[in-house]
Amino acid sequence: MTIDRQPVLTGQTIQLRPLEKGDWDALFAVASDPQIWAMHPMHGRWQEPVFRAFFDDALAHGGALVALDKATGEVIGSSRFQAYRPADGGSVEIGWTFLARRYWGTGANREIKRLMVGHALHSLARVDFRVGEDNARSRRALEKIGARISPGRIEEAEVPGAGKILHLYYELMREDFDRVLGAD
């Protein structure tokens, strides 16, 4: 089992494509809103040097996708495929997702997740999501798409500028996809 971590995925209102170096200005314009990062463990990611490290890491490791408003072609955010594991039918982590605030509550996040999860579960058994324990907004969003806390999968990670942060893992299995996200 393997997955193309750099696909072009097109939905009704969103298109995802591989992140490119030339996306810096447009993506930083979105990411420079401090409210986007307020609940995130890396709440300083709106600052240019912090976001530059995030952006460069995304390019270096692959799997990063830029989200576009299909109607306008405007960059509205980003998400990533990371931590591919081929064992037990295969899994990949989806995360590092952020959206311009004007797209919050519009269904854009759900469409991004539906596109990415559908792509991943085409060939893998499970999708994982890692989220900071105190990130209530992301946890609610994951629960809305049917992801469940993965029992016993908790990680304490050192987050620059924030200290040790507890992260929870959520998972979505192939058999749950059609029931929750595939029916749009």
N, C-alpha and C positions, 0 to 999 in steps of 0.2 A: 504494500500500500504506500502511495506517495501522493503529494498534493502540489499543485502549481501555486506557489505563494505569491506570484506576481500576475494575477489574471486581470482582465478587463471584465467587469461585471456591470450589467445594465438592468435597472429596474424601471418602474413607472416614472419616478421623479428624480432618482439618484443614479449617477454613474460613478463607479469606482475604477481607478486605473493605477498602475504602479507610480509611486512617488518618484519625482525627478528632481535633480539639483535646481532646475529653473523654477520649481514651485515655492522656493523659499519666501519671496516677498508676499505672495498671496496667502500662503499658509500662516506666516508669522502675523499678518494683518488680522487673521481670525484668532490666533492663539494669544495675541497681546491683550486680550480682555481678561483682567484679573478675576472676574466673576466666574469664568469658565473653570478655573482651577481652585476655587474657594474650598470645595470639599475634598479635593484630591490631595493625597499625601505630599505631592510635589506642588504645593500651592504657589510657589514662585515661578512656575513654568511660563508665566506670561512675560517674564523679563528676557530680553534678547540673549544674554549669554547662556541662560539656563535652557531656553528653547533651542538655541543653536546646538547645544550638546545633544538634546533630544532628537532634533532633525538629522544631525550628522550620524547618530547611532542608527536611526531608521534607514538611512541610505546605505550604511555600511553592512547592516545585517540582512537587508532584503525583507520582503514580506509586508512592507508599508504600502498602503494604498491611500491616494488622495480622493476625497469625496467631492463630487461636482453636482451642482444643481443642474439637472438635465436640460431644463428649459432655457437657462441663461449661460451655462458653461462656467459659472462662477465657482471658485474653490470655496467650500463651506466647512471643511474639516478633514479628518484623517482617521484611519484605523490600521491595525496590523494583524498579520498572521505571524506568530512566533512559536517557539518551543515545539516543533514537530517531533513526535515520538511514534515510531512505527510499531512498537509492541502492542499486543492485545487488540488487533484490528486497527490500530493507528489513532492518534489524536493530535490536535493542534490547538494552541491557545490563541484566542481572539481578544484583542484589547488595545490599550493605548488610544482609545477612541475619544475624540472630542469634536464638538460641533459649534458653529457660530450660534450664539444665544437665540437669534431670531428663528432658528430651526428647532429649538427645544419645543417639545409638545406638538410637533407637526406630523409625527410619524417618520421623520427622516432617520432617526436612530434605529427604529424598528426595521425600516427598509434596508439600511446598511447591514444590520445583523442578519436579516433574512437572506440577503444576497451572499454574505460571507459564510454563514452557517450552511446554507444550501450547497454552496461550492465545496466546502470542506466535507460535509457528510455524504457527498456523492461518492467519495472514495474512502473515507475514514469512519470509524465507529463512534467517535466522541469529539466534542468541542469543549475546551476548558476556558474559563474566564477567571482571572485573578484580580481581586479588588480589595482595596484597603477596608479594614473592618468598619471604620467611621465614615466611609464614603456612601452615605445613605442614598444619594441620587443615583449612583451607578448600581447599587444593590437593588433598588426598586426597579430600575430599567431591566436588569437581568431577570428578576422575578416575573416581570410583565411578559417577557418572551419565553417563559417556561423553564428557565435554567434553575437548577436546584443546588443548594449547598452540597458539596462533595464531602461526605463524612470523613473526618480524620485528616483532611488536607488543609492544614493551616501552616502558614509560613511567617516567620518574623524576619523582616528584611531591613537592612540599614538603608535609610533614605537620606541622601545628602541634604543637610539643613533641617531635617525633621527628626533625626534619631531613628530608633527602631520602631517600625510600624508593623502591626499585625495585619496579614493579608489572608483573606478567605478564598477558597476555590469554589467556583460554581461549575456545573457541567450540564451539557445538553447532549443526550444520546440520539443516535440516528432514528431509533423508533419513536422518539418524542417529536421529531422535527415536523412531520406532516400535520400532526395534531395541533401544534402550537404556531409554527411560522409558515409552513408550506401552503396553508389554505388561503393566503391573501389573494 
